[in-house]
Amino acid sequence: MGEFATELRRRVLVAEQALLAARSDGDDYLQAVHTGELESLRRLAAAHGVALARTLPEQAPPAPVALPEREPVAG
């Protein structure tokens, strides 16, 4: 479990750094992506009994990103 926990914690740190960069850039889409990644990693850690420290200040989730409309495919 040692390597698993170490890698999981490393991935959390990388995702947190990416989230901070997205916040700094004002990129709502990447904020949503990295927030989801962190949530998934935290669920995985909890399921396997791996303790994770909270290192990021809590912030409201970014506003939903509207995706562009797709044109219908001619068939």
Long-range contacts (C-beta under 8 A, 24 or more apart in sequence): 1-48, 1-50, 4-48, 4-50, 5-48, 5-50, 8-41, 8-44, 8-45, 8-48, 8-50, 8-52, 9-50, 9-52, 11-41, 12-38, 12-41, 12-42, 12-45, 12-52, 13-55, 15-41, 16-55, 16-56, 19-56, 20-56, 23-59, 28-62, 28-63, 28-65, 29-62, 29-65, 31-61, 31-62, 32-61, 32-62, 32-64, 32-65, 35-61, 35-62
